[in-house]
Amino acid sequence: MSSDLDPEDHKKRSRESVYVSVNAFSRVMAVIILMLVPGALGYFLDGLLKTSICVVIGFLAGMVIAGVGLMFVVRQANEDLKQKTKR
């Protein structure tokens, strides 16, 4: 029986695939949170200060922060893929 058809190998690859998916999902959720929190803080400040500009600044800052975070996520995913292909 070849190793590609081994049931234990198939289970191991299946579990690894789930771990990779959960890891990617958690990274994307972290980026989404990084995008929304500054806007929510701006909304809160607007309520306290009776202004309407802090929410705009907060969401713009959130988009910049999320963009940087997304670059880190993509860089890490590329490094993970390179390590996996070296095996």
LINGILIN-V995837 format. One record per backbone hydrogen bond with DSSP energy under -0.5 kcal/mol. NH is the residue of the N-H (numbers start at 1). CO is the residue of the C=O. E is the energy in kcal/mol with one decimal. If there is no record, write none. Layout:
BEGIN
NH	CO	E
NH	CO	E
END
This chain:
BEGIN
5	2	-1.0
6	3	-0.6
10	6	-2.1
11	7	-2.3
12	8	-2.3
13	9	-2.4
14	10	-2.2
15	11	-2.6
16	12	-2.4
17	13	-2.1
18	14	-1.9
19	15	-2.4
20	16	-2.3
21	17	-2.1
22	18	-2.6
23	19	-2.4
24	20	-2.4
25	21	-2.6
26	22	-2.5
27	23	-1.9
28	24	-2.2
29	25	-2.4
30	26	-1.9
31	27	-1.8
32	28	-2.2
33	29	-2.3
34	30	-2.4
35	31	-1.4
36	32	-2.0
37	33	-2.5
38	34	-0.6
39	35	-0.6
40	36	-2.3
41	37	-2.5
42	38	-2.2
43	39	-2.3
44	40	-2.2
45	41	-2.6
46	42	-2.5
47	43	-1.7
48	44	-1.8
49	45	-3.2
50	46	-1.3
51	46	-1.2
57	53	-2.4
58	54	-2.8
59	55	-2.5
60	56	-2.3
61	57	-2.8
62	58	-2.4
63	59	-2.1
64	60	-1.9
65	61	-2.8
66	62	-2.8
67	63	-2.2
68	64	-2.2
69	65	-2.6
70	66	-2.8
71	67	-1.9
72	68	-1.8
73	69	-2.1
74	70	-2.6
75	71	-2.4
76	72	-2.5
77	73	-2.3
78	74	-2.4
79	75	-2.2
80	76	-2.6
81	77	-2.3
82	78	-2.3
83	79	-2.3
84	80	-2.1
85	81	-2.1
86	82	-1.2
87	83	-0.7
87	84	-0.7
END
